[in-house]
């Protein structure tokens, strides 16, 4: 069993919403909970530049077993975020079609304060 | 269509959010566009629909201090609604009455807040995505959703804010720098009282004027159907762990 833990504190502190200021300190935290298949529970948080906070929580082994996208971004209609999460389950973290899957789940819905590219980047940061 | 303006009311968090939904449903069925102003008793923390309650809120401390915790059905961040320190508004109208673009509609409705503050002699401006700033600091946060052809935007206007209490209820990523962070936040948030020494009643009257300017409007009440629906939604949806602890 092993674990690693790192934090990156380089995000600009320019937001004015108190809770986002908390988030703007920005951290990427990896916590590895191993089992016999090296499954990991990983968390990555980023205050998107010019946007909102996005935090990804995933259970991953070969593929994404479960994922939750949280944060103070907006999505209209809101239930689309659950569709995005469902579309990501079963994908390899480096699947080249990840962005397309997210955009397909969005299906015209509007993400505000984050983009499909931001989600993909933060998901990949989580396993670094 | 004449706007219905519902005078300042005080409710608990669950009923406040349930009224927004009940009115949205009735507006969808043809009720007039509605403005409401309200306060929260007890004080409450509301979190955005996509936020994790455990990541954002010190639940134990809220319970100890009698502060309600609720998930909104709008996005955005966690807000501390101090019973004494803020006024919340909601705008509920058919989408066709508002600009189609989300940012454009924020601009219009936040413009009403800006107009209201101008009546108090406070120069403020909309700052995308969803903030209003005065003197370079945040004085109002706003959040919007659209469902069933209806736009709901609610927002808070800070009259007074106890940042120390707020931070004792909200989680911070690093306890070691809590004091420093509070100092930074204090420097970035402002209140009506920082500009004008006026009562909350005067702020409320300015909001009514600012929001209704150039509109046909009249004071109105919630209908019995709306009140009943709101009570049902509060009890069966907004008070449930399933909703509030969803993320």
Interface residues (C-beta under 8 A of the other chain):
Chain A: X13 X16 X17 X18 X19 X20 X21 X22 X23 X25 X27 X51 X52 X53 X55 X57 X68 X69 X70 X71 X72 X73 X74 X75 X76 X77 X78 X81 X110 X112 X113
Chain B: X48 X49 X50 X51 X52 X55 X56 X73 X74 X75 X76 X77 X78 X79 X102 X103 X127 X129 X130 X131 X133 X137 X138 X141 X143 X144 X145 X146 X147 X163 X166 X167 X170 X171 X172 X173 X174 X177 X181 X184 X185 X188 X189 X247
